[in-house]
Amino acid sequence: MNTPTLIGLLCLPFAVQTTPAIDAQATLPPKLQLTTSEEGGMVEVGKSVFFEAEVENRSKEKLVATLEWSYKTVADLPAPPEKTSIEIEPHGVQTFGFELPFKKPGFAMVSCEVLVDGSGQEIVKSIRVGAGAAKVQTKLTRERDFKKFWKRTLSDLKKVDPEFECEPRDNPAEAPCDLYEVSMRSLGGVLVRGWLEVPKGPGPFPTLLRVPGYTQNMQPIGISADSIIFSFNIRAHGNSTDDVPGSPVDYWLRGLDDKQEYFYRGAYMDCVRAVDYLCSRDDVDQNQIGIWGGSQGGGMSFATAALDQRIDYCVADIPWLGSWETYFTLTREEGDEMEEWLAAKEGRNFKDMLKTLSYFDTVNLADRIKCPTYMGVGLQDSICPPTISFGVFNRVPGPKEFRISPKAGHGLGGDHLTWVLGELGKLSGKL
């Protein structure tokens, strides 16, 4: 039998299979834009916010879909509109709207979803709005021994020899301050550290204690020309990991079975111990000690100002660690860290977990804060929703001021830093 040559094989006739071209434009998902009548996102109680959803059909086929409105809120609001079946011609645009009245104070994350029939395509847009922020309330959850718990805890801290050490560190010659690394012993004998920046001129100076967000490594900021800045790392953060490891990153779960062993019992005391250190220095103006933090640091600012009356002003930005019941209502999801923690040990339950957290809930500490207090929140923050922040802030009895950034999420940007320094400058006359 003759074997065909390679040339012969190449010359044999064969069928060419082609794949039909896909018209990309025919499969484009619809475009959804969501806007409100309130550029600042806030209205007075008794007023309404008007929402408009613009749906653009970008394909060559008619769009057949379902449009649905929903809320994530703890506010007392009327039910959202019923689902709506929509049909939009090729390259057509339609708008859909509704009015949301705020008869009582509160916030709501309002979402609009377009679900395309047959394809499973989902397009969702969300915007948070609110009314009467200064009147938003979260209930107290204090246990009967709440005050005794903190009295004993502060007493336990006093029994620990602080062993303050302050070591010079290299700093650029042109820097307006001298730099030191400070170490001390806190609750349980835990070693914690921070970075102290001291102006080169004569003191005493107004002083700002900076405390970290979750996992944040606090570092010197290099701008303290006329104030002392203490950038402090609580246990498990930054340069404070000798005795308490920084990983795994599960701080809010550590010791949660027992209030005596809970992570934030020690972390709050770390901050008080940092105040102890500042008060031991002759160059610190004892009437001008402030504390400032964001997220976890915002919650610790609230807690420190509540537990230590030597704090003269408090800045708590996008604060966490407060209004726990509301927090879980707004943020809890199936399979998240807390759900895994609850399922990891027999006998754990949500009620007992909330009981432990209640001792560290800043909403239960807020009425102890007597100093001027400032708070900044991002209206669109999904990590620390404004409802939990105002639940704490509105229980502070001392003078206070807040600022809502309508488009910001979990971060407020450089212009907020300028605002904070301006507010503190009004107080100290020097910052």
C-alpha positions in Angstrom: 0.0 0.0 0.0 1.3 3.4 -0.9 1.8 5.8 2.0 0.9 9.4 1.3 3.7 11.9 1.5 3.4 15.0 3.7 2.9 17.0 0.6 0.2 14.7 -0.5 -1.5 15.0 2.9 -1.4 18.8 2.7 -3.0 18.6 -0.7 -5.9 16.4 0.3 -9.3 18.3 0.4 -10.7 19.0 3.9 -13.7 20.8 5.3 -13.1 24.2 7.0 -15.2 24.6 10.2 -15.9 28.2 11.2 -17.3 29.7 14.4 -20.1 32.2 14.0 -18.8 35.7 15.0 -20.2 36.9 18.3 -21.8 40.3 18.2 -20.3 41.8 21.4 -22.7 44.7 21.3 -25.7 42.4 21.3 -24.5 40.9 24.7 -23.6 44.1 26.5 -25.2 44.3 30.0 -27.4 47.2 30.8 -25.9 50.3 32.4 -27.4 51.5 35.7 -26.9 54.9 37.3 -28.3 55.7 40.7 -28.7 59.3 41.9 -30.5 61.1 44.7 -32.0 64.6 45.2 -29.6 65.3 48.0 -26.0 66.0 47.0 -24.9 65.9 50.7 -26.8 62.7 51.3 -28.6 64.1 54.4 -32.1 65.6 55.0 -33.9 67.0 58.0 -36.2 64.6 59.8 -39.7 64.9 58.2 -38.2 65.4 54.7 -37.8 62.9 51.9 -35.0 61.8 49.6 -35.9 61.2 46.0 -34.0 58.4 44.1 -33.7 58.0 40.4 -32.4 54.9 38.6 -31.4 55.4 35.0 -31.3 52.1 33.1 -29.6 52.1 29.6 -30.0 49.1 27.3 -26.7 48.9 25.5 -27.5 45.9 23.4 -29.2 45.3 20.0 -31.9 43.2 21.6 -34.9 44.4 23.7 -34.0 44.4 27.5 -36.5 42.4 29.6 -35.6 42.6 33.3 -36.8 43.1 36.8 -36.0 46.2 38.8 -36.0 46.0 42.6 -35.3 48.5 45.4 -34.0 47.4 48.8 -32.6 48.9 52.1 -30.0 47.9 54.6 -31.0 49.8 57.7 -32.1 49.7 61.3 -34.1 52.9 60.8 -37.9 52.9 60.9 -38.7 53.3 57.2 -41.6 52.4 55.0 -41.3 49.3 52.9 -39.5 49.7 49.5 -41.5 49.7 46.3 -42.6 46.4 44.8 -40.5 44.7 42.1 -41.0 46.2 38.7 -40.9 44.4 35.3 -39.2 46.6 32.7 -38.8 46.4 29.0 -36.4 48.8 27.2 -35.9 48.9 23.4 -32.4 48.4 21.9 -30.2 51.4 22.9 -33.1 52.9 24.8 -33.0 54.6 28.2 -35.6 54.7 31.0 -35.7 56.2 34.4 -37.4 54.8 37.5 -37.7 56.6 40.8 -39.2 56.6 44.3 -39.5 58.9 47.3 -38.1 57.8 50.7 -39.5 59.7 53.6 -37.5 60.0 56.8 -40.1 60.5 59.6 -37.5 59.6 62.2 -33.7 59.9 62.5 -31.6 57.2 60.8 -29.6 56.1 57.9 -30.3 53.7 55.0 -28.1 52.1 52.4 -30.5 52.1 49.4 -29.8 49.7 46.6 -31.3 49.3 43.1 -30.9 46.0 41.3 -31.6 45.2 37.7 -31.9 41.4 37.0 -31.9 40.5 33.3 -34.4 37.8 32.4 -32.9 34.6 31.1 -29.3 35.6 31.5 -28.8 35.9 35.3 -27.0 39.2 34.8 -27.3 41.4 37.9 -26.4 45.0 38.1 -26.6 46.7 41.5 -25.9 50.3 42.6 -26.2 51.5 46.2 -26.2 54.9 48.0 -26.5 55.6 51.7 -28.6 58.6 52.8 -29.8 59.7 56.2 -31.6 62.2 58.4 -31.2 63.7 61.9 -27.7 62.2 62.5 -27.4 64.0 65.8 -30.5 62.2 67.1 -29.6 58.7 66.1 -29.7 56.4 69.2 -28.4 53.0 70.0 -29.5 51.3 73.2 -27.2 50.7 76.1 -26.2 47.1 76.8 -24.3 47.5 80.1 -24.2 44.5 82.4 -24.7 45.1 86.2 -21.0 44.8 87.0 -19.9 47.1 84.1 -18.5 49.9 86.3 -16.8 47.4 88.7 -15.2 45.6 85.8 -13.5 48.8 84.6 -12.6 49.9 88.1 -10.8 46.6 88.7 -9.2 46.7 85.3 -7.7 50.2 85.8 -6.6 49.0 89.3 -4.9 46.0 87.7 -3.0 48.3 85.3 -1.7 50.5 88.2 -0.2 47.4 89.7 2.1 46.9 86.7 5.4 48.7 86.8 5.4 50.7 83.6 9.2 50.5 83.2 9.2 53.5 80.8 12.2 53.8 78.4 12.8 56.5 75.9 15.6 55.9 73.4 16.8 58.5 70.8 16.4 57.4 67.2 17.9 58.9 64.0 15.9 61.7 62.4 16.8 63.9 59.4 18.7 67.0 60.5 16.1 69.2 58.8 13.2 67.6 60.8 11.4 70.1 63.1 11.6 67.6 66.0 13.7 65.0 67.7 12.6 61.4 67.4 12.5 58.7 70.2 11.3 55.2 70.5 9.4 54.7 73.7 8.6 51.4 75.4 6.6 50.5 78.5 4.8 47.7 80.2 1.0 47.5 80.1 -1.7 45.2 81.5 -0.4 41.7 82.0 3.2 43.0 81.8 2.9 43.2 78.0 5.6 45.3 76.3 4.2 48.0 74.0 6.0 50.8 72.1 5.5 54.0 70.2 7.3 56.8 68.4 7.6 60.1 70.1 8.3 63.3 68.2 9.3 66.3 70.3 9.7 69.8 68.9 13.2 71.3 69.2 12.0 74.5 70.8 11.1 75.1 74.5 8.1 73.4 76.0 5.7 72.5 77.5 3.8 71.5 74.3 0.3 70.4 73.5 0.4 66.7 72.8 -1.4 64.4 70.5 -1.6 60.6 71.1 -2.2 58.7 67.8 -3.6 55.2 68.1 -3.8 52.6 65.3 -6.5 51.3 63.1 -6.9 47.5 62.8 -3.5 46.1 61.9 -2.1 49.6 61.4 1.6 50.1 62.1 1.9 53.6 63.5 4.9 55.5 62.4 6.4 59.0 63.0 4.7 61.6 60.9 7.5 64.2 60.8 5.4 67.4 61.1 5.5 68.2 64.8 7.0 71.7 64.8 5.1 73.0 67.8 3.4 69.9 69.4 4.5 66.6 70.7 3.1 63.7 68.6 3.1 60.2 70.1 2.3 57.6 67.4 1.6 54.6 69.6 1.2 50.9 68.8 -1.1 48.9 71.0 -0.3 45.2 71.5 0.0 43.1 68.3 0.5 46.2 66.2 3.6 47.7 64.7 6.6 47.6 67.0 4.5 46.1 69.9 4.6 42.4 68.9 7.2 41.1 71.4 4.7 39.6 73.8 1.5 39.5 71.7 1.9 38.4 68.1 0.6 40.4 65.2 -0.6 37.3 63.3 -3.0 35.8 62.7 -5.0 38.9 62.3 -7.9 37.9 64.5 -7.6 40.5 67.3 -11.3 41.1 67.8 -11.8 37.3 68.3 -8.9 36.7 70.7 -10.2 35.8 74.2 -13.8 36.5 73.3 -15.0 33.6 75.5 -14.0 35.5 78.6 -14.2 39.3 79.3 -11.1 39.1 81.5 -9.1 37.6 78.6 -10.5 39.6 75.8 -8.0 41.4 73.5 -9.5 44.8 73.9 -9.3 44.7 77.7 -5.5 44.9 77.3 -5.6 47.2 74.2 -7.7 49.8 76.0 -5.3 49.7 78.9 -2.4 50.0 76.5 -3.8 53.4 75.6 -4.2 54.4 79.2 -0.7 53.4 79.9 0.4 55.6 77.0 -1.3 58.5 78.7 0.5 57.6 81.9 3.8 58.0 80.0 2.8 61.4 78.5 1.8 62.6 82.0 5.2 61.6 83.3 7.0 64.1 81.0 7.7 67.7 82.0 7.5 68.9 78.4 3.9 67.8 78.0 1.3 70.4 78.7 -1.0 68.5 81.0 -4.0 70.6 80.0 -3.5 69.9 76.3 -3.4 66.1 75.8 -5.5 64.9 72.9 -6.1 61.4 71.4 -6.8 60.7 67.7 -7.5 57.5 65.8 -9.5 56.1 62.9 -11.6 52.9 62.6 -10.3 50.7 65.5 -8.3 53.8 66.5 -11.5 55.8 66.6 -13.1 53.4 68.9 -10.0 53.4 71.2 -10.1 57.2 71.2 -13.6 57.1 72.5 -12.7 54.4 75.1 -9.5 56.1 76.3 -11.3 59.5 76.7 -14.0 57.7 78.7 -11.6 55.7 80.9 -9.0 58.4 81.5 -10.1 62.0 82.4 -6.6 63.3 81.6 -7.6 63.3 77.9 -8.4 67.0 77.1 -9.8 66.4 73.6 -10.8 63.4 71.6 -10.9 62.8 67.8 -12.6 59.6 66.7 -12.8 59.1 63.0 -14.9 56.4 61.2 -15.0 54.7 64.7 -15.4 51.0 65.2 -15.8 49.0 68.5 -19.2 50.4 69.3 -23.0 49.7 68.9 -22.2 46.0 68.5 -25.8 44.8 68.1 -26.4 47.4 65.4 -23.0 46.6 63.8 -23.9 43.0 63.3 -27.3 43.8 62.0 -25.8 46.0 59.3 -22.7 44.0 58.4 -23.0 40.4 59.4 -22.8 37.9 56.6 -23.0 34.1 56.4 -19.6 32.5 56.7 -17.8 35.6 58.0 -15.1 35.6 60.7 -17.5 35.8 63.6 -19.7 33.0 62.2 -16.6 30.8 61.9 -15.6 31.7 65.5 -19.0 30.8 66.8 -19.0 27.5 65.0 -15.4 26.5 66.0 -16.3 25.6 69.6 -19.3 23.8 71.1 -21.4 25.9 73.4 -20.5 29.3 71.8 -23.6 31.4 70.9 -24.4 34.8 69.7 -26.0 36.0 72.9 -23.0 35.2 75.1 -20.6 36.7 72.6 -22.6 40.0 72.6 -22.5 39.9 76.4 -18.7 39.8 76.4 -18.5 42.6 73.8 -20.9 44.8 75.8 -18.1 45.4 78.3 -16.0 46.9 75.5 -18.8 48.6 73.6 -18.0 52.3 73.4 -21.7 53.1 73.5 -21.6 51.9 77.1 -18.6 54.0 77.9 -19.5 57.2 76.0 -21.3 59.0 78.8 -18.0 59.2 80.7 -16.4 61.4 78.0 -16.4 65.0 79.3 -13.8 66.6 77.0 -14.4 68.2 73.6 -15.0 65.5 71.1 -14.7 65.5 67.3 -15.9 62.8 64.9 -15.6 62.4 61.1 -17.5 59.7 59.2 -17.9 58.6 55.6 -21.5 58.4 54.7 -20.9 55.5 52.3 -18.7 53.6 54.8 -19.8 49.9 54.7 -17.1 48.7 57.2 -18.1 51.1 60.0 -21.6 52.4 59.0 -22.5 55.8 60.3 -25.3 54.5 62.4 -22.9 52.7 64.7 -20.7 55.8 65.0 -23.5 58.2 65.8 -24.9 55.6 68.3 -21.8 56.3 70.4 -21.2 59.9 69.6 -24.7 61.0 70.5 -24.2 59.7 74.0 -21.1 61.8 74.6 -22.3 64.5 77.1 -19.4 67.0 76.6 -19.0 69.6 73.8 -18.8 67.9 70.5 -18.8 68.4 66.7 -19.1 66.0 63.8 -18.4 66.1 60.1 -20.1 63.8 57.4 -18.2 63.3 54.1 -21.1 62.4 51.8 -19.1 60.5 49.2 -16.4 59.0 51.4 -16.3 55.4 52.5 -13.9 53.9 55.1 -11.4 56.7 54.8 -11.7 60.5 54.8 -8.8 61.8 52.8 -6.3 64.7 53.2 -8.9 67.4 53.4 -10.3 65.8 56.6 -6.8 65.9 58.1 -6.7 69.6 57.5 -10.1 70.0 59.1 -9.1 68.0 62.2 -5.9 70.0 62.7 -8.0 73.2 62.3 -10.4 72.1 65.0 -7.6 71.1 67.3 -5.9 74.4 66.6 -9.0 76.3 67.8 -8.7 74.4 71.1 -5.0 74.6 71.7 -4.2 77.8 70.0 -1.0 76.2 68.9 -1.6 73.1 66.7 
